[in-house]
Amino acid sequence: MLAIARSEMIQIFRNRLVLVTGLVIPVAVSGYFVYQHDVFSDLGSLGYIAAIVMFTVLSFGLYTTAVTTLASRRQNLFLKRLRSTAAGDAGILTGLVAPATVIALVQVVVILIVLGAVTTEPAQVPLLAVAIVATTAMMVALALATAGLTNSPEHAQVTTLPVSLLVIAVASWVGITGTEDFALLKRLLPGGSATQMVINAWNGGVPLLDSLPLLATTVGWVAVAVTLAVRLFRWEPRR
């Protein structure tokens, strides 16, 4: 697994397309939100900015990169060759998505530290950490499911758009309008509960135990995505 992860890390920094979508775009967009924090905090709150930063990085830096990687490795039959080695299926997939996951998490942490430095620190860091980890798990699981529908790296630019745009749109909807109206719908949509967790963690004012039930919806989406991944993921190209 470590050898696979090491190889994938090298490939990420050699691939210009992946480098741009996985590093440059998320950092640029997130940097803009941090730079304009006064404007966006008035629109929503500092917690809203933190949530948008998290979903921007995890959507483009992790989700899109992971789908592109898996589609590419399937297309060139690298996945098929890996299955003939001693590595198990779980170890292969973990090794392939681990580099993008680590890079995305580092980006999220660094950008949120900068946000906290130029504004105010989050009120509940443990809750924020739980929200980030749960959302990361959800995006990885969705990446595995989407990869099963993706025929090539080029195709990934199309297949990843619905989920990426949906979670960012949901985060914006929840962050700007709150959950007083359509509360159940907003929390059931992918990313809705995670957004509320981040907002509560950053802004404070909500007891920790009252925020933890929001975790159940995100974990539920992880379970749904894993189920879809088991059904849809392919190790070889369609013939």
PyMOL commands that set and color helices and strands:
alter all, ss='L'
color gray80, all
select helices_A, chain A and resi 2-14+16-35+37-43+46-75+78-82+89-118+125-147+153-159+161-177+183-188+192-203+208-211+214-232
alter helices_A, ss='H'
color red, helices_A
deselect
rebuild
show_as cartoon
